[in-house]
Amino acid sequence: VISLLTTLADSGLVKSADYQSFFNNLFFDAKIEMKKQQGKDERKMEASKKSDDIDYVEPVNYRYLNSNQKETLTDYAVLLAPFYKQNNNVQKLFGRMLATKNNELKLNAAITLIKNNQPVPDSIFSELAANDRTRGKLYKELSAIKKLQLFPAKYKTQVDLARSFLVADKNYDKIDSIVFIDKQFSGFEHSRGMAYFFKYRVK
């Protein structure tokens, strides 16, 4: 139900006034989900510390790495964003989303705020663009809403974007290193373009 409502709200078929009477319920559930996410963040930090031990191998969480996996909090972000300006609690909730270790959620929260004409610190976009896993998606999302001017110019290169799409496509917990090798003009059927080649090593 929440997912369907989110889709309708995001497409403009349902206005915030239509579900305003359910605001308290939505906000309460969103806070619960945010607490769960903060717990995941803490466990991730602990796992990161343990990974410094050569004998410790952190298990790969493919569900977490799946860029197509829609976060529950992302739905609540879409539904609560229209109330951002007049509600301090919503602003605080978004602040916690932007501070999370889950870059997928952070990216979705930032895009949702931009769609609702709310400010997002430049540091958030710089952080997401610097990350190989999120750079490509950030570029695509900003392009879709015609806000590419917010994408950091430093990372707006074909090599950086190609690297991002390669890394995001791989279900590996950590890529130890990735190096650009060369580019070559190529074609297939009616499509022509430049192919970029990289070599990478999994940690």
C-alpha positions, 0 to 999 in steps of 0.5 A: 500500500505504501509503495503504491501510494508513493508511486502515485504521489511521485507521479503527481496523481496523488497530492499531499493534501489527499493523505495529510490526515495520515501524516502522523502514522507515516511519520511514526513508521518512518522514524521506526525505519530510520532507527533500524537503518541507524542500527545497520549503520552501527553494525557496518561501522563495526564490521569495517573496523573488524575488516582491518584484521587480516583473518576477518572476511566481511560477508557480502550483503547482496541485498544491500548492494543491489542498486535496484532494491528500493529502500522502504525509507525512500518511500517515506521520504517521497511521502513526507517531503511535501511537509518538509518546509513547515515541519521541523521533525521532517527536516530532522528526519531528512537530516538523518537520512543524509547522514546515513552510511547507506549511500543509496538512501542518502542519494534518494533522499537528496534527489527527493528534496531537490524534486521538492525544491528544498536545499541540499548541501553541496557536500552531499553531492560531492560525497556521492559523486566521489563514490564509484558506486553512486556517481553514475546513478547520481548523474542519471537522477539529476539529469532526469529532473534537469538539475545536472548543474548540481553534479560536481564538475570534477567528476563529470567525465566519461571515464569517471562515469564509465568506471561508476557504471562498471563498479555499480554493476558488480555484486562484489563487496569491495573492489580493491582497485580499478584502472582505466586501460583504453577506449576504442570506437565500436558498434553493434547493429545501429548503435555506435559509440566509444567502449571503455576498458578497465581492469579491476581486482576484488579485495 
